[in-house]
Amino acid sequence: MNGTKDIFTRIAETKKIAAVKTPKHIDLVLKLREQIGSVFLLTGNINVIKHYVEVLIEAGLPTFVHIEKIKGLSNDSDGLDFIANYVRPTGIVTTKPSLIASAKKRQLLTVQRIFMIDSEILVNLPVQLERNKPDIIEIMPARIPEILAEIKTFTKDVPIITGGLLTEKEHAEAALAHGALAVSTSNRDVWKADLAGAVAYS
C-alpha cells in the first residue's frame, strides 16, 4: 500500500470515496477503480471482511473499515487488534472519538465521522479534533456546504470529507466548492460522475 501522502493525493484527485453498503457493489467499485479514490466498507462480518479488504487493496484501492458496521466485531481494543493484525485495511471509519487514538497506535489511518445534528456539535468540534487528532474528518450530511466552509476555517491540515444525502453530481460539487477534499457516497451515479474538474475551495 502506498504511503499516507499518496492515499490523500489519490482521494484529492478523484474527489470520490465509494461507501459500500452491500457486497454486490464491490464488483462495480472494482470496475470503477480508476475513478474512485478510496473505499469505505460498511458491510460484512468477521468471517468475510478480510477477503473484501484484500480484494479491494489488491486492486489499488485504499480501504477503510467502518468498525461499527461490521457484524460480530467488538468496538474496543480487541476489535481493533482484529482489524489491525488480521484484516489489515488502510484504516478505520468510526463515530466513536475514543477509538481514534487506539487505532492510530495500531498504525491505522483514522476517519472520524461526525453528524452535525445541532450547533453544539459545531462549537465543541475544535476541542474534540485537537484532543483526538483523526487523520480525516467526515462531516455528515453533505447537504450543508456553508457549515463545511466554517469547519474548514479551524481544521488546519486535517482533510475534510463529507457524505450523506448525496443524490446528484451537483450536490457533490457544492460540497467540494465549500471545503471538502472529497465526498463519500453509496450513490452509484456519483461514483461514475467526473468530479475531477469540480471547483475547489479557496
N, C-alpha and C positions, 0 to 999 in steps of 0.2 A: 504494500500500500504506500502511496506517495505520502510525503510529509504534510503537516498541517497547512503550510502555506499553499501547497499545490491543491489541497482539498478546497480551501477557501477560494482560490483562483478559479477552479472549475465551477464552483457554485456561482461566483460572481459573473462568469462568462455566460452561463446558460440561464441564470436567474430563475431556475426552477428546481424544486425538490419534490419528488414523487412520494406522496403519502400513500402507502399501500395498505389497504384495509381488508383485502381478500386475496388469498393465494393465487387465484386465477388471473390476477392482474400482473403477476411477476413476469410472465412471458411478454406482455406488452411493454413493460419497463425495459426489458432486455432488448426488444426491437427498437426502442426509442433511446437507447443508452447514450447516443451522441448528442441528444437534445436535452438530457437531464443531468443536473449537476450532482445529485445525491439522492438517496432513498431513505425515507423514514418507514420502518416496518411497524405497523400497528396491527399485526395479525400473527397467528401461530401459537404454538405451545412449546413446552420444554423439550418435546420429542422431535420437533421439526425445525425449530428456529435456527439451529446451527446450519442445517442444509440450505435454508433460504439465504442466510448471510453468505455462505460460501459461494453460492451460485452468483449472487449479485456482485460480490467483491471480485470474483474471477473475471467478471465482465467489465471490471474497471470502475464500478460504481461505489463510491464511499457510502457505507450503510450504517444507519443509526437505528438501534432497537428502542422502541418506546417501552420502557421497562414495566409500566403499569398495564400494558395491553397484552402481555404475553401470558397465556393461561398456564397456571401451575408454577409461576415464578414468584418468589417472595420479594417484596420491596424492601430489602435490608441488605446487610453486608454479605450474607450467604448468597443472595440473589445476584449481587454484583460480582462476587467471586465466580459464580457460574458463568455469567456473561463474559467477564474479562478473561478467564482461564480456559473456558471450553468453547463458547460461541465465537468470541474474538471479532466483534464488529468494529467499525471505526469509532463508534461511541454510543451514547445513550441519549434518549429524549426522556425528560421527566417533568412532572408538575411539582415534584417534592424538592424544595430547596435543600433539605437535609441530605439528599443523596449526591449532590454536586461534588462536594469536597471528597467524599469517599470514592466516587467514580474517578476523579482526577488522580487520586493516589494510585489507582489501578491502571493508569496510563490510557484511560478512555477519554475521548473528547466528550464534552457535555453541552447539551441543548436544554436550556430551562424554558419550559412552556408556561406562559403567563396569560391568564384570562383577565381581560380588562372589564371587570364587572361593575366597577364603580370608581369614583375619583380617589378614594382612599388607597387603592392599589397603586395608582399613579404616583401619589405623594410618597408612599413608602418604597417605591421601586429603587431609587438611587441607593438607599441604605442597604437594601436586600442584595443588589448587584455587587456592591462593594464588599459585602460580607461573604457571598458565595462564589463570586468570580467565575461564572459559567463562561464557556468559550463562545457560545452563541445564545442569544435570547430569541424566543419565538413569541410574538405578540398575537393574541387571538381575541376577536376575529379580525380578519384582514380588512373589513369594510369600515375602518376608522382611520383613514390616511392622515388626518390632521393630528391625531394622537401619536402616530408614528413619528411625525416631524418633531413633536415636542419631546418624545423619548430620545430621539436622535441627539438632542442638544446636551444630554448628560451621560450618554453611554460610552463616550470616549472611543476606545478602539474595539469595543465589543460589537461584533456584527449583529444586525437585527434582521430576522426573517419574520414573515407573517403568514398566517393561514386561517382558514375557516370562512365559509360563505363565499368562496371564490367560484363563481359560475361562468364568468366571461373573461376573455383576454383583457378587456378594458379595466376590470377590477384589479387584475394583476398589475397593469401599467400604472394605475393610480397609486397603488402601494409602493411600487418601485420609485415613482416620482417623489414620494414623500419620505424616503429614507430607508426603505427595505433593501437589503442586499439581494434577496430572492424571496420568492413565495413558495410555500409548501401547500400542496393541494392533492386531493384524490380525484379531482376532475380531469378526466382523460382528454377532454378537448383542450384544456390548458396545457397538459403535458405536451401536446402536439403543436401548440402555438409557438410562433417565433417571437421571443421576448428579447432577443439579443440587442435589438436596436431601440429598446424602450429607454425613454429619457431618464437618466439617473438623477438622484437627489444632489443638490448643490447648496 
